[in-house]
Amino acid sequence: MQLVDRPLSAIPLTAQADLLSLSRRSLYYQPVPPAPAEVA
């Protein structure tokens, strides 16, 4: 389930973030997988 509709939304991302009580920074965060050395 995706709470924020990015490309074709009539509501700007800032307004969506405010409505969901999210920081705008969290909308752009993309987790980085751990390095193989960290997993082994």
C-alpha positions in Angstrom: 0.0 0.0 0.0 1.4 3.4 -1.0 0.0 6.3 1.0 1.5 9.1 -1.2 0.5 9.5 -4.8 3.5 11.1 -6.5 3.3 11.6 -10.3 -0.3 12.4 -11.2 -1.7 13.7 -7.9 -3.8 16.9 -7.8 -2.5 17.5 -4.3 1.2 18.6 -4.0 3.6 16.4 -2.1 4.0 18.9 0.7 0.2 18.9 1.3 0.1 15.1 1.2 2.9 14.9 3.8 1.1 17.4 6.0 -2.2 15.4 5.8 -0.4 12.2 6.7 1.8 13.9 9.4 4.9 12.8 7.6 8.1 14.8 7.1 8.8 15.7 3.5 12.2 14.2 3.9 10.7 10.7 4.6 8.9 10.9 1.2 12.3 11.0 -0.6 14.1 8.5 1.6 15.3 5.3 -0.2 16.9 2.7 2.0 20.3 1.4 1.0 20.8 -2.4 1.3 23.7 -3.4 3.6 27.1 -4.1 2.0 28.0 -7.7 1.5 30.8 -7.3 4.0 28.3 -6.2 6.7 26.0 -9.2 6.1 28.7 -11.9 6.1 
